[in-house]
Amino acid sequence: MTYDLIVVGGGIGGSALAAVMARTGKSVLLLEKSTVYEDRVRGEWIAPWGVAEAKRLGLYDRLLAAGGHHLTSHVTYDETRDPAAAEAGALPLGMFAEGVAGPLCIRHPVHCQTLFDAAVAMGATALRDVTVGEIVLGDAPSVTYVHDGAEQIARAPLIVGAEGRQSLVRRAAGLTLHQDRPHHWFAGLLVDDVAEIDPLRQTIGTEGDFAFLTFPQGNGRVRVYGGWSLSDKARFAGTEGPRRFLDAFRLPSAPQNEAIANGSPAGPLFAYYNNCSVAERPHAPGAVLIGDAAGWNDPILGLGLSITYRDVRIVSGILKTEGGRPDFRPYAVERAERMRRLRAAAELQAGLDMEFGEPARERRRRYHEECAEDPALGMHGVAVLAGPETVPPDVFTAEHRARVLGA
Ligand SMILES: Cc1cc2nc3c(=O)[nH]c(=O)nc-3n(C[C@H](O)[C@H](O)[C@H](O)COP(=O)(O)OP(=O)(O)OC[C@H]3O[C@@H](n4cnc5c(N)ncnc54)[C@H](O)[C@@H]3O)c2cc1C
């Protein structure tokens, strides 16, 4: 029961890291709580820079073989824009990462299972239906867990926390999680039987008191998200909630949404309040955190998967090159700056798309008008698609924010 590495949480980050490290010959124990991966309304859209990270990790071909679906264009609708003009200005998505056709969509449960299978195929000891108990860190790390009715204790020089927002490893390490105030409600639903929609085009838009995002998955299936004000918590609650949610997509400023509203709900409707968070550090003696466990970006940008793949690449790089006690300080420095930039980008996007009423509408109208003259105003969007390190640092300053959102 002694391993080179124990990974707690076999979702995106945990399974990917276990696969990559097992491939290098390390003995890896991967502990996953669930028996099957279910639709928890989690990320199904990987930004082009995240796809590039998956390629660098040698995992992209598996995602494609599991049904990964590339999107190649983007349209921003808005109540202040003519829909035909919005469509005429469709943004091609194949130019943001070299050799990447555009964002990649794949169902989150399929994505997790594909990576878990990869970890098994590469030689990790990967267990499901595990209840993790005591986690000891420091000089002699260990994890106590129950599997198949038996309590076990496993030891390794390093425990990886990859179990998402409620990380046990983070708690065992005594690392504080700082969370921003929530900005808006955000809910997602998988929709089937969507006829007459461009399967390669993603869209976003805001009208009245509702904002939406749509991501076709192929074969008449679309993952949709909606955002609305924090003051209306129960707006889509109850058994009729999914139907009311789809009806909210019927917006004159986005005529293509009619096909979505006429589709059939194909999964649960879960609502989350959107915010950003950050752990005080993503490492402690005997532990390192990856993915949401280390802090997350507001899902308005859809970057949690890309962030997690980059975490896996950097952490696996450190583990591969360093014997003895790995030094995760460079990871902490890089991640802090990456998350700082993405937080600023998320605040801009949420300020533009997920605020409602006349002042917000006027702000968006002015933004779209000025952006046509000065595309630099939309550089936070380039950070989302190409990666936060690809745009000048001034995009993430209060001055830029004031230029985009007004004083
Ligand atoms: C509404 C919403 C929409 C989103 N949309 C997108 C999007 O479109 N694109 C995008 O990139 N990101 C999106 N995200 C974010 C993205 O889903 C996450 O950032 C990403 O899944 C994080 O990966 P992870 O591996 O850290 O955690 P997870 O994918 O959450 O995996 C954690 C795993 O740990 C397991 N686990 C939990 N506790 C334990 C335990 N005690 N013991 C053992 N195992 C445990 C869980 O069962 C799970 O399998 C969205 C998030 C939300 C809330």
The ligand as an SDF file (V2000), in Angstrom:
LIG
                    3D

 53 58  0  0  0  0  0  0  0  0999 V2000
  -22.4540   25.4200  -14.0040 C   0  0  0  0  0  0  0  0  0  0  0  0
  -21.0190   25.1750  -14.3850 C   0  0  0  0  0  0  0  0  0  0  0  0
  -20.6560   25.1790  -15.7210 C   0  0  0  0  0  0  0  0  0  0  0  0
  -19.3360   24.9710  -16.0830 C   0  0  0  0  0  0  0  0  0  0  0  0
  -18.9960   25.0150  -17.4180 N   0  0  0  0  0  0  0  0  0  0  0  0
  -17.7190   24.8590  -17.7740 C   0  0  0  0  0  0  0  0  0  0  0  0
  -17.3430   24.8480  -19.1610 C   0  0  0  0  0  0  0  0  0  0  0  0
  -18.1850   24.9310  -20.0580 O   0  0  0  0  0  0  0  0  0  0  0  0
  -16.0240   24.7200  -19.4600 N   0  0  0  0  0  0  0  0  0  0  0  0
  -15.0750   24.5910  -18.4880 C   0  0  0  0  0  0  0  0  0  0  0  0
  -13.8910   24.5140  -18.8200 O   0  0  0  0  0  0  0  0  0  0  0  0
  -15.4020   24.5410  -17.1850 N   0  0  0  0  0  0  0  0  0  0  0  0
  -16.6960   24.6640  -16.8080 C   0  0  0  0  0  0  0  0  0  0  0  0
  -17.0420   24.5640  -15.4970 N   0  0  0  0  0  0  0  0  0  0  0  0
  -15.9820   24.2830  -14.5060 C   0  0  0  0  0  0  0  0  0  0  0  0
  -15.5000   22.8440  -14.5950 C   0  0  0  0  0  0  0  0  0  0  0  0
  -16.5780   21.9450  -14.5960 O   0  0  0  0  0  0  0  0  0  0  0  0
  -14.5750   22.5320  -13.4410 C   0  0  0  0  0  0  0  0  0  0  0  0
  -13.6510   23.5770  -13.2890 O   0  0  0  0  0  0  0  0  0  0  0  0
  -13.8050   21.2200  -13.6770 C   0  0  0  0  0  0  0  0  0  0  0  0
  -14.6950   20.1470  -13.7780 O   0  0  0  0  0  0  0  0  0  0  0  0
  -12.8080   21.0100  -12.5430 C   0  0  0  0  0  0  0  0  0  0  0  0
  -12.2160   19.7500  -12.6660 O   0  0  0  0  0  0  0  0  0  0  0  0
  -11.7240   19.0050  -11.3590 P   0  0  0  0  0  0  0  0  0  0  0  0
  -11.0770   17.7630  -11.8170 O   0  0  0  0  0  0  0  0  0  0  0  0
  -10.9980   19.9320  -10.4920 O   0  0  0  0  0  0  0  0  0  0  0  0
  -13.0590   18.6780  -10.5340 O   0  0  0  0  0  0  0  0  0  0  0  0
  -14.2980   17.7730  -10.9020 P   0  0  0  0  0  0  0  0  0  0  0  0
  -14.4960   17.6570  -12.3630 O   0  0  0  0  0  0  0  0  0  0  0  0
  -15.4280   18.3380  -10.0750 O   0  0  0  0  0  0  0  0  0  0  0  0
  -13.8920   16.3290  -10.3470 O   0  0  0  0  0  0  0  0  0  0  0  0
  -13.7640   16.0830   -8.9690 C   0  0  0  0  0  0  0  0  0  0  0  0
  -13.8800   14.5800   -8.7720 C   0  0  0  0  0  0  0  0  0  0  0  0
  -13.5860   14.2830   -7.4090 O   0  0  0  0  0  0  0  0  0  0  0  0
  -14.5390   13.3640   -6.9160 C   0  0  0  0  0  0  0  0  0  0  0  0
  -14.6100   13.5680   -5.4840 N   0  0  0  0  0  0  0  0  0  0  0  0
  -15.1680   14.5800   -4.7980 C   0  0  0  0  0  0  0  0  0  0  0  0
  -15.0070   14.4170   -3.4890 N   0  0  0  0  0  0  0  0  0  0  0  0
  -14.3100   13.2680   -3.3220 C   0  0  0  0  0  0  0  0  0  0  0  0
  -13.8400   12.5640   -2.1880 C   0  0  0  0  0  0  0  0  0  0  0  0
  -14.0450   13.0200   -0.9430 N   0  0  0  0  0  0  0  0  0  0  0  0
  -13.1690   11.4170   -2.3750 N   0  0  0  0  0  0  0  0  0  0  0  0
  -12.9300   10.9410   -3.6370 C   0  0  0  0  0  0  0  0  0  0  0  0
  -13.3810   11.5660   -4.7470 N   0  0  0  0  0  0  0  0  0  0  0  0
  -14.0510   12.7160   -4.5890 C   0  0  0  0  0  0  0  0  0  0  0  0
  -15.8310   13.7050   -7.6490 C   0  0  0  0  0  0  0  0  0  0  0  0
  -16.7200   12.6090   -7.6590 O   0  0  0  0  0  0  0  0  0  0  0  0
  -15.2860   14.0520   -9.0500 C   0  0  0  0  0  0  0  0  0  0  0  0
  -15.2160   12.9300   -9.8790 O   0  0  0  0  0  0  0  0  0  0  0  0
  -18.3540   24.7450  -15.0950 C   0  0  0  0  0  0  0  0  0  0  0  0
  -18.7190   24.7140  -13.7470 C   0  0  0  0  0  0  0  0  0  0  0  0
  -20.0340   24.9300  -13.3950 C   0  0  0  0  0  0  0  0  0  0  0  0
  -20.4090   24.9200  -11.9370 C   0  0  0  0  0  0  0  0  0  0  0  0
  1  2  1  0
  2  3  1  0
  2 52  2  0
  3  4  2  0
  4  5  1  0
  4 50  1  0
  5  6  2  0
  6  7  1  0
  6 13  1  0
  7  8  2  0
  7  9  1  0
  9 10  1  0
 10 11  2  0
 10 12  1  0
 12 13  2  0
 13 14  1  0
 14 15  1  0
 14 50  1  0
 15 16  1  0
 16 17  1  0
 16 18  1  0
 18 19  1  0
 18 20  1  0
 20 21  1  0
 20 22  1  0
 22 23  1  0
 23 24  1  0
 24 25  2  0
 24 26  1  0
 24 27  1  0
 27 28  1  0
 28 29  2  0
 28 30  1  0
 28 31  1  0
 31 32  1  0
 32 33  1  0
 33 34  1  0
 33 48  1  0
 34 35  1  0
 35 36  1  0
 35 46  1  0
 36 37  1  0
 36 45  1  0
 37 38  2  0
 38 39  1  0
 39 40  1  0
 39 45  2  0
 40 41  1  0
 40 42  2  0
 42 43  1  0
 43 44  2  0
 44 45  1  0
 46 47  1  0
 46 48  1  0
 48 49  1  0
 50 51  2  0
 51 52  1  0
 52 53  1  0
M  END
$$$$
